[in-house]
Amino acid sequence: MKKWRFFWGAVLIFFGVFWGTGCAYRYYMGFHGPSIKAYPKIHEGVLRDEDCLSCHRPDRDPEGPPTTHPEFHGCLKCHNDDL
């Protein structure tokens, strides 16, 4: 009985950290978002988070598809992969 309690406790902690850390876990686990390199003309000169959020922030009537996580930092860590 104690073995299963420990197992389920460990699973809950793992998934709590997994979902609680936002985009960071996706970066390290290899689950990246769509790359800006798929649209090079639109994203030419994008080098900072502010550049991304100027077009993708949901509360600013975005030109591009609105992000679901505007509070996260490090946009280009997850969205700048080679194709």
C-alpha positions as a printed Julia matrix, in Angstrom:
83×3 Matrix{Float64}:
  0.0    0.0     0.0
  2.79   2.44    0.89
  4.52   1.65   -2.41
  1.48   2.8    -4.41
  1.07   5.91   -2.27
  4.66   6.87   -2.96
  4.23   6.15   -6.68
  1.1    8.29   -7.08
  2.63  11.05   -4.97
  5.68  11.08   -7.24
  3.46  11.13  -10.33
  1.47  14.09   -8.98
  4.62  16.02   -8.14
  6.12  15.3   -11.55
  3.04  16.49  -13.43
  2.65  19.47  -11.13
  6.15  20.61  -11.98
  5.64  19.63  -15.63
  2.59  21.88  -16.06
  3.61  24.53  -13.57
  6.81  25.59  -15.28
  5.14  26.74  -18.48
  7.12  26.8   -21.67
 10.39  25.9   -19.98
  9.56  22.22  -19.66
  8.54  22.08  -23.3
 11.89  23.51  -24.35
 13.89  20.93  -22.42
 11.58  18.05  -23.33
 11.69  18.91  -27.04
  8.06  20.06  -27.34
  8.6   23.34  -29.11
  5.99  25.6   -30.64
  5.77  26.5   -34.32
  9.01  28.03  -35.57
  9.2   31.6   -36.82
 11.54  30.25  -39.49
  8.48  28.85  -41.27
  7.55  32.47  -42.09
 10.9   34.22  -42.67
  9.55  37.32  -44.44
  7.07  38.12  -41.68
  9.56  37.52  -38.85
 12.6   39.21  -40.37
 14.44  41.13  -37.65
 12.63  39.5   -34.72
 15.23  39.15  -31.98
 13.45  39.74  -28.64
 10.31  38.73  -26.76
  8.96  42.25  -27.19
  9.14  41.84  -30.97
  7.04  38.66  -30.75
  4.5   40.06  -28.35
  4.01  43.24  -30.36
  2.15  41.11  -32.94
  0.97  38.12  -30.9
 -0.17  39.57  -27.54
 -3.89  38.7   -27.17
 -4.92  41.93  -25.46
 -3.48  44.17  -28.23
 -5.67  43.09  -31.17
 -2.91  40.88  -32.6
 -1.88  40.91  -36.24
 -0.76  37.29  -36.01
 -2.33  34.4   -34.14
 -2.59  35.36  -30.45
 -0.37  33.52  -28.02
 -1.96  31.48  -25.27
  0.9   32.28  -22.89
  1.84  36.01  -23.05
  3.22  35.92  -19.48
  6.01  33.47  -20.4
  9.45  34.75  -21.32
 11.86  33.31  -23.86
  9.66  33.2   -26.96
 12.56  32.41  -29.26
 13.75  29.46  -27.15
 10.63  27.56  -28.19
  9.72  29.22  -31.48
 13.04  29.57  -33.33
 13.86  25.98  -34.27
 15.37  25.01  -37.59
 12.88  23.49  -39.97
